[in-house]
Amino acid sequence: MLEILGKTNFDFMGKRKIAFLFSGIMVLLGLIAVVQIARGAANLGIDFSGGTAVQLKFDQAIRIDEARNALESNGVGNAELQEFGQDNKLLVRVKASTTIEERTAERVMTIFTKEFPNNHFVVDSTTEIGPTIGKKLQEDALIAVVISFAGIILYIAARFELRFGVAAALATFHDVLAVLGAFYVLDKEITVLVVTALLTLAGYSLTDTVVVFDRIRENLRLRRRDTEEATINNAVNQVLSRTIVTSLTVVLVLIPLTIAGGEVLHDFSLALLWGVIFGTYSSVFVASPLLLLWPGAPGRLLKRS
């Protein structure tokens, strides 16, 4: 493995109070986002809020700004539009809050027929998602997140100890909330793809944390005369180069996807990009310091060594 830092001796544990303050702010934003999502006050995609998606194929290319102006001038505002390159295809997504009395799909087709009479089109697909289905998807997404965290605690507790499992779960919870809070502050749309990204980054964060925990456990057995804080600090420094190289490799893939991956992949890759950054940070500044906060941890740590 390439070592870009060499041997380091940073006092990560000594900066844990500052890190906890920053993490507390990010978690608070994430909790606010969760509450707003539950209230339906966040920027939810049609998968969660309900709505209509219509995909049209035109004979001639159509500009998104012209299509948006046509919809807005005819009473269909806040529509999300996405084009598909040389195929002359246009995806129109309208949330339930903007739906008018007439069926939205039929209304969209009527508008385009009137506004672009010389540009014939056919309907590739139409998807209707009611509020009940959107609510069910919200509940299923929450259940998936809860089950994933329970699995994390059980896995780490079985491989290490309970306190390691709790620390890993809290760090992963921190990463998910941090990304969710950032999306809420920036008014990014919360979709099923974003939830998928959150579950993916939970797995990534867990893997990174396990590597650090494995070195901590090894050092606890070898460095008997060191304090638990010095032992954990030394373990983090030993795997720091590996952690940065691994994260940098993932980031180098996600940056092009975020910039040039298209509208469909943009939010997904952006959530993963932020998740990798927060996950790398939490492995060092959240998961490891949490071991020092466990009641009676110092004595048990020394005993295990």
LINGITA-V913124 format. One record per helix or strand of 3 or more residues. SS is the DSSP state (H for helix, E for strand). FROM is the first residue (numbers start at 1). LEN is the number of residues. If there is no record, write none. Layout:
((SS FROM LEN) (SS FROM LEN))
This chain:
((H 13 27) (H 46 4) (E 51 8) (H 64 10) (E 80 4) (H 85 3) (E 89 7) (H 96 3) (H 104 12) (E 121 9) (H 131 29) (H 162 24) (H 192 31) (H 228 33) (H 263 31) (H 297 8))
